[in-house]
Structure formats: structure tokens, C-alpha cells
Amino acid sequence: MDDLITEFIAETREMLQALERGLVAWERDPGDRERLSEIFRFVHTVKGNCGFFDLPRLEALAHAAEDALGEVRAGKRTIGRGLVDAVLAVLDRIGEMVEAIAAGEDISGGDDTDLIARLAEREPEPVTAQPVPAPVKAAAAREPFRSVRLPTSLVDRVMSGVSDMILVRNELERQLRHSDGDPALIANFGRLSSLLSEMQSAMARVRMQPIGTLLDSYQRMVRDLAAELGKDIVVEIESGQVELDREMIELLRDPLLHVIRNAIDHGIETPAERQAAGKRPQGRLMLSARQTGNEIRIAILDDGRGIDAGQVVARAIERGVVSAEQAARMEPGQQLMLICEPGLSTAREVTAISGRGVGMDVVRASIERIGGKLRIASTPGEGTRFLLDVPLTLSIVPAITVEVGGQVFALPRSYVREIVRNGRDIEVDPIGGVRHVRVRGELYPCLGLGSIFGLDCQSDPDRQVLVMVKMIDGSVFALCIDDIADHCDLVIRPVAPQVINTGLYVGVAQLNDGRPALMLDPFGVSQLGGIASDKQARLVSEPVAQADARDLAMMIVFAGLDGIRRAVPLDSVERLIEVPMTEIGRGNPAHIVFEGAIVPLHGLAVQPGCESIDVLVLAHQGRRLAYATAGAVDTADVDLATVTVETGRRLALLDGQSIELLELDRLHRAQPTCRLPGDDAWTNAFLRPLVESAGYRVVDQSNRADLEIRLDAGRTDSLVIGDDGLAVAKDDAAALQAALRLASLRRAS
């Protein structure tokens, strides 16, 4: 019985959440018989379940709602605000009782006669619902949707277990690189690695929820608040199939609620005020969500009175937030963002509901804490638009890991503008008691991560690495570290509240070697370091429109083994790894083993005289390739307007010098291709790894290939390699490898 009660509670919660939007929509369109039938089915289901579980009070309330809605369905009763209010109140009471049942409380002692009486009250309304006809039986039954209900704690445990398996896989990969490279073992490990990656992707999708469930939950609040303020507001929601990590949805709930309440209370006018301004009496509030890459853009738009930037500036000057000189240098967008300063409000009066600027500093801080951005645009008399850009998930974050004083920390990659070496071209100036560095003529405050945490830096101070950290508002500071450890995607897990309360960390991640690494909060680090606060940096920065008009792209910059400086787009870089020379497979091109798969390695035209090299692992058009470097891997903004191909290579200017941009398409085309005899289990598990280890890219049967392997027509136990007709036994791995090397040599000659 306990399991049945639990199922009843879970189903009732889900149906209540789904119905809230339906009820508000039904009030707008009383003739929508589908909505009416949906609400009727819910109360009918609740009534039936209550009879089974012996819950007479809940059954009586649901029965009264069913009778009232049944009369509407039969065309015997009109739909008005009074009836909708009564039904909403009944749903609220049902929700309260369900939560009490879940908590093990007794609900039999309550009194619901007031609600039942409200349901019985009738009011004259001009709109009468038509009788709902009996549903027509569908010609063909659809396959039922199957689902299973699981506690979120179980999903989190499974996700955590999958993440741990990924770490173990990475460690096994490292050990495999030091083994004898048995092809069968590599093939099996590659299959296991693929399965784990698929499982991780599937579990990540389990954590996702439609953002529409969040936006829909505000419909009822808008309706009730508008009625309380004497306003008529229609809500439009556009969310499509956008999904967001459920943890992110919970973190967005309160900031969005505050912005929406502000729009209702101080943004949208009353019907009389709107008519006097030449607008339609009914206000419009639009909530939309769109996915752009790895971000979700949430827009909250109203067609109300808007925000007067001049009034905001005047209030800010009056309160001493900015000076008149600072305000004169600010763009309109920067002026509007002043409402996010603590205590700054343009509302004529502060209400219990909201106030422009009252709490908006908390909204901005909440959005920035999760790696998002808040922007405001407004036209007085026409309306206001709030734009929130937030990451898809908090659980997996692209990051760099940095070393200082023997410790490893993680930093979100979205904050990293570039990485520079603290060499002779970097000037260090102490200004106002704070160390500053001059990079390419620009002066930035500089913090030593080691000095902040009391760690002894191990590197020569003049050769340390500077990570240029760009904050959400555009301000930049330099973070001085010993070295860059890695570029990787990290699974972020929560830490103890005492650690979070320091303001320096946002979570903890486990590295591939099993060590934990705390994820830094750049804003907290900058505050502890005593550099200009986020507010001060925002106010004294130059107008955005005048900052830079170049077409900039964030690139990873490195030196090739041949000494030529090259760059590749940052979003194409998966990892930076160290590979021993003994683990590089020979071929044309060479190859390495990465995460259980054979990856072609380019950039080895010059053989290095060292034991290991740094390799960039790149992803392009769903495929991986690697490129050898001579170290000194940094990041920089490259101006694409300077790109030229007149020399036969794709070159651009960086710091007044030429730099070659890697053409990933050409690198893929340069890799020789091979067509296999089939797609069966033996081919994928045995033959394909051998072919890829020889430097070939496998293509399907519909594509042309540089090398074709086919079954021997005369013997079922042998293969024919290439056009020369070289026959090799299927189970002879050594002979197959020799034949593939021979084919590569013939092709190269």
C-alpha cells in the first residue's frame, strides 16, 4: 500500500504542475473544450483514487469540482472568473493535502465547506461553453508511451558512478600506452570506451528537463498578481524543445521570478494608463528560451512603460554610485545596468512585490555565479527586454587546470581570454599597492594565485604563466600561476557549504589521475586579491561600442616542431596531452591512442630530439585528429579580418607578426582513406583497429578510398590488400600490419 500511495502522490504532483498553465489558458479561451476535458479528467482521477485509498475529505472536494466542471461540459453553466478562481483554489487545496499525506500527516480534520460553496456559486457570464461531445474512437491505437519514475538521488548516484568509470577509463588508457599495444586489447578497450561515452551522454540527457516546465510555472503567478494590481496581462511562452540541466532550472527559478514580478509591478501599466498612452488595454509579457551552442538564451519582454536611462543615471549620481564624469562615458546599455547596483531603484515607491533595482543586484549576482550573463535593453514608453545567457549544465564544465605551489586548481574556460608567458615582453608595474602587468600596451591588475592561498610558487617569477581572466562585465585581470596543467571537460560536484561560503570556489572535480581539484570562482579570487571590485571595473570601463571593432576569434596559439607559429580555434581543442615518443605509431600520417581510439597525428615533419611531446587533440566535423607542438601553448584573440591565403597558406596577423591558421579540413583530406570489406563484428573489433593504427581513415562503401581491402574470392580465410592483389590471412595480425605499411610506402612513393 505504501508503494501505491507514493505513486498516487507523484502522479498528482505531476498533473497539478501540468494543469496550472491549462487553467489560465482555459480562462482566456472558455470555448477550449480540450482544456476543459483535461481539467475534468484530473479531478475525476483524483476522486477515484481517493475512494480507493479511503481519503473522504479529498474525495469530497474533488467530487464537488467534478460536478461544477461537469455542468460546464454539459453547457448548463457559464465560465467566469469566479469559477476559475474557485477551481484554482481547489487545486491549491488538493496540492496542500497531497503534501500533507506525503509528510505522513492526518488530513481528515480540515474543513473545505468554503471551497465547496464557492464552486456552487453561479455568476452571469456572456460566454457559455458548448457541450463536450463524446470522444470519437481513434481508427488506430498508438503505441503507449512507456516511462519509469525514479528518485533524483538515484539518478545522481548513477551519474556519479558513470563519471568515476570515465576517470578509470582514462587511467587505463594511460597504462595501455605503456603496454605492448596488443591490437585485440586496444580494440576491446576502444569498444568499452565508446560504450562508456554513450552511457555518459545518455545519463546527461536524463538530467535534462524541458525549460518549458519552469516558464509554465509562472503563468499562475502572473495571473494572480495582475488581478491583485488591477492589470490585464497575457503571457506568451516560446520554449520549443529546449532542455536544461535540472540543477540549472532550480538555480534560475528565483532570479526569473524576481524579473517577472518587476515587469508586472513596475513595467506594465494599468489598462487606463495604457489606453491613455495609445496602447491596447491588455499588457503583454513574453517568456522565450532558445539554445545557441552550449548556452541557453532566456528572454523576458514586456510592452510596458520601459526604463528611462536618464532617470537611472540621475538616481545613481544622487546616491553616489557613479560620478557625473563616469556617467557621461557610459553607453545606454551600461546606464541601464546601473539598476543592478544595490539599493538603486527608479520606482516611485517601493512595494511589497518588487522595485526596479531592489534585488536586481541579487539577480545579476545569481546569474553570474552560474557562469551566465544578464543584459538589459529598454525604450521608454515601449517596453523592456531582459536577456539571460546561461550554460546548458553545471555538471560538466570546459575548464583549464593550473598548477601553483604543487597544487592543482580548475578554472572555467569561459573566463579565460588568453594565456601569456611572463617573459621579457611583459612589463610589471606596482600601482596603488597592487601589482599590474602591461600586455601589448594594455595595463591589467595582476594577482598571484600562490600568494592568495599562501603557497610557495615553484617557478621562476619572471617565467610564470599569466592567465588573462575576463569577467562577465568585460573587465580583465591577470592571474599569475606556475603552469597550465591541462585543457579538459570536468565533472563538477558540490562541496561542503563551509567551502562554498568562502566565495572562492564553485565546486570540486576529480582529475584523470584521481586527484581532486577545486574549481575557482574568478570573482571571489579577484575580491580576495584586493583588485578593483566588479562594480568599480564596470563603472570605469570604456564604452563597449568603442572597445574593439575587429573580427576577433579566440584561438589556441602554439609553436610547431618546425618552429612555425600556428593557431587553431579554441572550440576545436579537446585536450592538451603529453605523449611519449615511444607511444607514437608510425605511418602516413603517424597516430596516437586517445581514449581508446586511434587518432591521426599531424605536424611530425621534423623529428624532435626529446622523450615526449605536447599534443593538441582536436575535434572537427565529428572526427578527431591530433597535432604535435613544441610547447608554449597559449590563447589569444586573432583578428580574422587580417587573414590571407595568397601565400598558399592561411595566414593572419598577431602582435604584428604572421601566424599560420590550421586548416582542419585539409588535414582530414590529407589522411589516406581505406574501405573495409564489411561492417560485421570481426571487422570492427579486429581489422578496423589495425587499419586505423596504420594511419588510415575508414570510410563507408559509398565513398572512394585510397586503399581497398576486400575478401579473397578464392579463399574465405584471406583478404586482398589494395590493387596489387596482395593476399593475407585474415587472422595474421603481423602480416596484415606489414601489408598496410607496404601499401603506405607505395602510396608515399
N, C-alpha and C positions, 0 to 999 in steps of 0.2 A: 504493500500500500504506500509506503514511503516513496518508492520509485515513481509510482503513479502521481502522487501529489507533486513531486518535484517536476515531472513532465508537464502537469497542468499549470504550475506556476510559470515555468519557462515559456510555454506556448502563449499564456495570457499576456505576459510581458511583451512578447514579440508582436502580438496582434494589437495591443494598445498603442505601441510605438508606430505601427503602420497605419493605424486609424486616424491619428491626430491630423495628418495632412488631409485625409479624406473628408473629415468632418468640416474643416474650414472651406475646402473646395465645394462641398455639398451646399454650404450656406450661400456661397456665391452663385451657384447654379442649382436651384432646388429641383429642376427638372432632370437632373442626372440620376437616372434610376439605377445605374450600376453602382454608384457610390452608396445610394440608399440601401441596396441589397447587401452590399459589403458590410455596412454597419449592422444591419438586421441580422445577418448570419453570425456576426461576432457575439451579440448579446444572446442569441438563441443557443450558440455553442456553450457560452458560459452558464446559461441556465441549466442546460442538460448535464454539464459536468458537475454543477453544484448539487443536483439531485443525487448523483452517484456518490459524491463524497460527503453527503449529509451536511451541507452548509446552507441552512434555511435562510439566513439573513441575506447572503449574497444571491441566493436563488430568487428571493422576493424582489430584490432591487433589479436584477436582470429581467425578471418577468414583467415588471412594470414598464421598463424601457422597451421590451419586445412588443408589448401591447400598443404603446404610443407609436412606435415605428410601423407596426402592422397596420394601424389606421391610416398612416400616411401612404403606405404602399397600396392600400385599397382605395385611395382617393377620397377618404372620409375626413381627412384633416389637412389643414394648410400648414406650410412650413414658414416659421418666422424666427426672429432672433431669440424669442423666449424659449421655444422648443429646442433650438440648437444649444442655447446656454444650459438648459436642463440636461440634455443628453451629455454635454461635455462634463457637467458636474457629476453625473452618474459614472462616467468613465473614470473621472478622478477618484471617486469613492471606491470603485472597483479596484483601481490600482493600489489605493491605500490598504484595502483589505487583503489583497494578494500579498503585499509586502509584509503585512502583519502575520499572515499564515506562514510565509517563508521564515519569519523570525520565531515561529512557534508560539505566537500569542493567540489568545482566545478572542474571536470576533463576534461572538454571539450576543454580547451585551450592548451593542450600539443601537442607535435609533436612526432610521432612514425615512421616517414618515414625511419629513420636509421635502426631500428629493422626490419621493413618490407623488406628493401633492403637486410639485412643480411640473412633473411630467403630465399630470392630468389637466393642468390649466390650458385653456384654449384662448387663442387670440386671433382677431380678424386679420387676415393677410390676403393681398390680392393674388398671390401665386398659389395655385393648388397643384400638388403633384398628381400626375396621372397614375391610374392603377398599373402595377407592375405585372406584365403578362407572365404566364408560366414559361420557364425556360424551355427552349427547343433542344431536344437531344441532338448532340453532335453526330454527324454521319460516321466519323471515325474517331475512336478514342485515342488520345495522345498518350505516349509513354509517360508514366508518372515520374515526377522529379524525386529523386532519392537523396536524402540528406541524413546526417547524423549530428547530434548535439553533443559537444564536448566542452568540458570546463576549460577556460582560457589558461589556467595554471598548467594543465596537461599539455596544451599546445606549446606553451613557453618551455616546458621541460624537454619536449621533443626537439624544438628548435635549438635549444642549448646543446642537446646531445649531438645533433647534426653538425653544429659549429665545432664541437670538440672533435668529431670524426674528421672534419676538414683539416684541422690542425695536425691530427695524427697522420693523415694522408700526406700533408706537406713534409712532415718529418721523414716518412717512409720514402718519399721522392728523393730527399736529400741523401738518404742511405743508399738508395738504388744507384745514384750517380757514382758512388764509390764501390759498387759491386762489379761483377764481370760483365754486366749488361746482357744477361740471357734474354734472347728475343721473346721466348714464351712468357717469361716472368714479366717483362716490360709490357707485353700485350695484355696480360691479365690485369696488371696494375692499371693500365690505361682504361680498360673497361670499368674497373672498380672506381677510378677517378671520375669517369663520365657519369656513372650512376649516382655517386655522391653529389656531384654538381647539380644533377637533375633533382635530387631529393632536396637539396638546399633551396633551389629555385621554387620547388613546389611548396615547401614549408613557408617561404617568404610570402607566397601568394595566399596561404592560409591566414596569415596575419593581416592581410589587407581587407578593408571594408569599403563599400561604396560611400563616397563622401556625401552622397545624397541623403543618407540616413542622418548625418549631422545637420545639413541645411534644412531638411524637412522638419526637424525637431523645433525649429524656431517659428514655424507657422503659427502655432497656437499662441506663443508668447506675443507675436506681433498683433494678432487679432485682439487679445485681451488688453494689451497695453494701449492700442489705438482706441479701443472703446472707452477705456478709462480716461484718456486725454481728449475725447470728443473728436477724433480724427477718423477719416476713412482711408485705409491704406490697403492696396492689393500687393501681394507678394508674388514675384515671379522667380522661379528656380530653374536654373540650367546647369546640370552637372554631368549629363551624358553617362558614360560608363567609367568615369574617373574613380579610381580607388586610391586609398591612402592607408598607411600603417595605422592600426587601431590605437596604438600609443600616441601617435601624432594627432589623431582625431580628438582624443581626450585632452591633449595639451592645447588644442585650438578652441575648445568649446567656450571657455570663459573669455578670451580676447575677442572672439567673434560676437559673443553675446553683448559685450560692452559696446562695440562699434554699432551694432544693430540698434541697441537701446538709445544710443546717442542720435542715430538717424531718425528714429521715431519721435523722440522727445524734443530735440532742438533743430533737426534738419527739416523734416516735412511739416508744412503748415496745416492749420485747421482748414476745413472746406471753405469757410468765409474768407479767410486770408488768401487762399489760393484763387478764389473767384475774383477777388479784388485785384490780384496781380495778373489776371488774364489767363490763369491756368484752369484745367479741369478740376472739379472739387475732389476727386479721388487721387490721393497720392500714390506713387509707385516706388516700390522697393525691390530691387533686383539682386539676387544672390546667384553667382555663377562660379563654376570651377572648371579649369582647363589644364591639361597636362602639357608642359613644354619641356621636353627632355627628361631630366631627372628631378624636375620641380613641378609643383602644383601651384597654379596662379588662381587665387581666390579673389573675386571682385565683389564689392558691396557698393551698389549705386543707388542713389535716391534723387528724385527730381524736386527737392525742397529748396530752401532759401539759400543754400550754399554757405561758404565761409568767406568772409571778407579778409583777404590777406593784409590789407592796410590796417584793419582793426586789430588783427592778431599782432602785428608789429608794434602798433601803438601800445597795446597792453603789455607786451614783452619789454618795451623800453621803460614803461611806467614801473614795472616790477623789478627792473634791474637785471633782467635775463640777458639782454643784449644792449649795446650802446647804439646810438643813432648812426655812428660811422659803420659799425658792423652790419646793421640792418640795411644800410644803403648798398652794401656789396652783395647782398643775398639775392638769389633768384627767387621767383614766385614759389617754386616748389619747396625751397628751403624755408621761406617765410611761413608757409602752411605747416611745415613740420614743427614749428615752434609750439603748436598746440600740444605736442607731446612732452613739453617741459613740465616738470612737477608744479602743480598749483596754478598753471596758466589756463584761463578759461575766458571765452568770449561770450558766454551765455549771459543774458540779462539777469538771470537768477539761477542759483544752484538748487536743483530739485532733488528729491529722494531717488529719482530714477536715474539721472545722468547729468552731465555737464560737459560741454566741449572742453577738453583739456584736463578735466578732473578724472584721473585714472587713465588717461591716454598714455602717460609715461609708463604705466604698468603694462599696457597693451604692447607698446613698442618693445619694452624690455623682454616680454614673454615671447614675442615673435623672434627677436634677435637671439634669444637664448637657445632656440632650437635651430639656429642657422638660417633663419628666414629674413625677409626684408619687408618693410612697411613703406608704402608711398601714398601720398595724398594729392589729389587734383580736384579743384573746385572752381566753379564760376558763380559769382553772386547772382542770386535770382534764378539760377537754372539747376543747381544741384551739386552733389559731392560724390567723388569716387575714391574709395579706399582699395588699394591693391596690396595683397599679401602674397609674397612668393615664399613657399616653404618646401623643404626637401620631401621626397616621397616617403622616406623611412628614417627613423633614428637608429635602427638596429644595425645597419651596415653602412659605414661611412668611408668614402675615399679619403685617405689620410697619408701623411708622411710621418715616419718615425725619426726622431732626432736623438742624438747622444750628447750628454753633458755630464762630466764628472763620473763616468762609469754607469750612469743611469740612462734609461731609455724612456722617452715620453712620446706621445702621439699628438699630432696637430691636424685638425680638419683641413683637407686640401683646398676647400673653397675659400679659406682665408689667406692662402699663400699667393702672393702676387709674383714674386720671383725669389730666386736663391742666388746669392753672390758670394764670392770669396773675399775675405777681408785682407786683400793684398795691398800693393803699393798704390793702386788706383783709387783706394778708398781712404778718404780723409776723416780723422776723428777729432771732433771739437767738443769740449765741455762748455755747455751753455746753460746758465741758470742752475748750476749744480747737477744737471742731467747730461749724460754723455750723448752726443749727437754724431751721426755719420753723414758724410756727403757722398752720395752715389750719383754719378753722372750729372753733377752740378746741383742736385736737389738735396736739401738738408732734412734729415729724419731723426727723431729721438731713437736712442738705442738702449735696449735692456739686455743685460747679461743673464741668461736663464740660470747659470750656475750661481751667480751672486744672489739672485732672488730666493733660491732654495737652499743657499748655504752649501753648495757643492764646489769642490775644487776642480776647476777646468784642467783637463789633461793636455790640451793642445797649446801650441804657441799662440798667445793672444793676437799676434799680428797675422796669423794664418787661420783664424777661426772662420766659421761659416756664418753668414748673415741671412736669416730668413726674413724677407720683407713681408710683413703681415698687413693685409688690407682689411680694415674693419668694415662693418656694414654701411657706415655713413660715408665711406670713401677715404677716411684718414688712414695714414700708413705709419708704422713704426718698424724698426729693425730688431729682431730677436737674435742675439749672439749665442751660438752653440758650438760644440766641438765638431760635429759632423752629421751628415744625413745618413741614417741607417738604411731606410727602405722607402719605397712608394708602394702602397698596398691598400686593399679594402679591408677594414677591420670590423669585426662584430663587437658592437659596444654594449656593455652590460651595466646595469646600475650599481652604484657603490653606496656605502653607508651614508645616512643623512649628515653625519658629522663631517664627512669628507666633502660632500656637496656644499654644505654651508660655508666652507672656506671661500667659495666663489672662484676657485682656481681650476676646478675640474668639472667635466660633464659626464664622466663615466670611466670605465676601465675596459681594456681589450686584452686578449691573450694573443701573443705573437706566435709565429710559426714554430719557434723553438720551445714554446710552452711558458715563456716568461710573461708576467703581466706588465702592461704599460698603461699609465693613466693618460686619459685624453684631456689636454689642456683647454681651458676656456680663455681665449685670447683677451677678452675684455677684462676678466679678473686679473690676468697676469699684468696687463698694462696699468691697471689701477694700483696693484701692489708695488709695481715698479716706480710709481710716482710720476709718470709722464702725464701729459695733458689729458684730462678726462675726456670721455666720449663727447660730452656736451660741449666742452671748450673747443675740441678739434672740429666739431660740426659747425660751430658758430664762426670760427676764424678762417675756415677753408674758403678758397676762391670759388666763385660761381661755377657750377658744374658745366654750364654751356661753354665757358671759356677754358676749361681744363685741358681738353685734348680733342682735336677733331680728326685724328688719324684713325685709320682702319687697323686696329690692333688685334692681334691674336696671341693667346698665351701659348708659349712653346717651351719644350724641353730642349736646352742647348747643351751640346757636348762636343768633345773632340774625338774624331775618328782615329783609328790606328794609323792612318796615313797622315795625320796631323791637320786635316781639314776640319774646320768648324762646321757643324751641321745642326739642324733643328728639326723637330717633329712636333705636331700638335699635342698639347698636354692630354687632351681627352683620348688620344690614341695609345697612351702609355699605360700598361697594366702594372708592370713591376720593373724594378731595377735590381738585378741579382748578380752575384759573383759566381763565376763558373771556372773551375779548374781547367787548364788546357788539356789535361788528360781525359776530360769528360766531353770534349767536343768531337762529334763524329765527322769523319772526313767525307767529302763528296762535293758536288757542284750544284747548289751551294752546300756548305757544311751544315750541321744541325746540332741541337741540344735537346735534352729531355726536360720538359717543364710540365709539372702537374700531371705526370703520367702520359704525356703526349709528345710526339716528335715535332719539333718546331724548327723550320729552316733558319739558319744563322747567316746573316749578310755582314759585309764590312771587314772580311778577313783577307783582303788583298795583300796586306802586309802582315807577316807572322810576327807576333810580339815575342820578346825575349824574357817573358815573365811566367810565373807558375799559374796565374789566374788572371782573368779579365772581367770587367764590369760589362754586363749585357742588358740592354733595354728590351723588354718583352712588349711587343706592340700588338694591338688588335685592329683589324681593318676589314670591313665588309664581312664580318662573321668568321674571319680566319686570323690565325696568329702568325707572326714572324718575329725574329729577333735581330738585333743589330749590335755589333761589337763596338765598344767605346774605349777610349784611353783614359777614362776617368773625367773628373772636373765636370760633373753633370749639374747644371743649374737650370733655372727657369727665367724667362724674360718675355716681355711683350715685343712681338715682331710686327712692324708696320707692313701690312700686305700690299699697301699702295706702292711700295718700292720693289716689288717682285718683278724680275725679268727672266726670260728664257732665251734671250738672244745668244747666249754663250753655249747653248746646248744643255745647260743645267738650269735648274730652278734656283735662282739666287735672290737674296734680299739683303737689305742693309740693317745692321745692328751696331749701334755705337760708332757709326761712320765706317764700319768695315763690312765686307761681304760675308755672307753666311749661306751655306747650301741647305735648301729645304728638301728633306727626304720625300721622294715620290713613291708612296707606298704601292700605288697601282703598278708602277713599273717594276718594283721589287717582286711583286706577286707574279707578274708576267715573266720575269727573268727566271723564276724557278721552273725547272723542267717538270712536265706532267706525265702521268702514267695511267693507262686504262687497264683495269683488272678484269679477269675472266668472268667474274660474277660478284654477287653480294651475299654469299652464304656465310655461315658461322666460321668455317675454316678460313675463308679468305680474309674476313675481318679480324680474326684472332691471330692468324699466323702470317699470312702473306702480306697484308697491308702494313703492319709494323716494319717488316723488312724493307719494303719499298720506300716507306717514308724515311726510314733510317738512312737510306742511300741518297736522300736529298730530293726525292720526287714528291710532287703533289698529286694525289689521286683524284681523278675526275670520273664522272659517270659515263655511261656508254654513249650518251648523245653528243659528247664533246670530242673534238680532235685531241690527240695526245702525242707527245714526243716519243713515247715508248709504249708499246702494247704487249701485254702478257696474255697469252691465250692457252687453252687446253690443247694438248697434243692430240691430233685426230687419230693417230695410230695407237697411242697408249694412254690409258686413263690415269696412270700414276705419274705422269710427267707434264711439264709446262714448256711452252716455247717462248723464249725471251726475244723480243724485237723482230725486225725484218730479216735478220741474218739467219733465223731459224735455229738458234741455239737451244737445244733441248736439255732440261734439267729435271731431276727427280723432285717431285712435289715435297717430299719430307726431308730433303737435304738442305738444311738452312745455310751451311757453309757454301755449298755450290751456288745456291740462289744469290747469296751476298756477292760472291765472286762474279757471277754473271751480270749483276746490276752494276758493279764497279766497272766492269769491262764496257758495258753499254754507256756509262757516263764518260769514260775515257774516249770512246769512239765519237761520242757527240761533241766533246770538247775539242777534238782534233779536226 
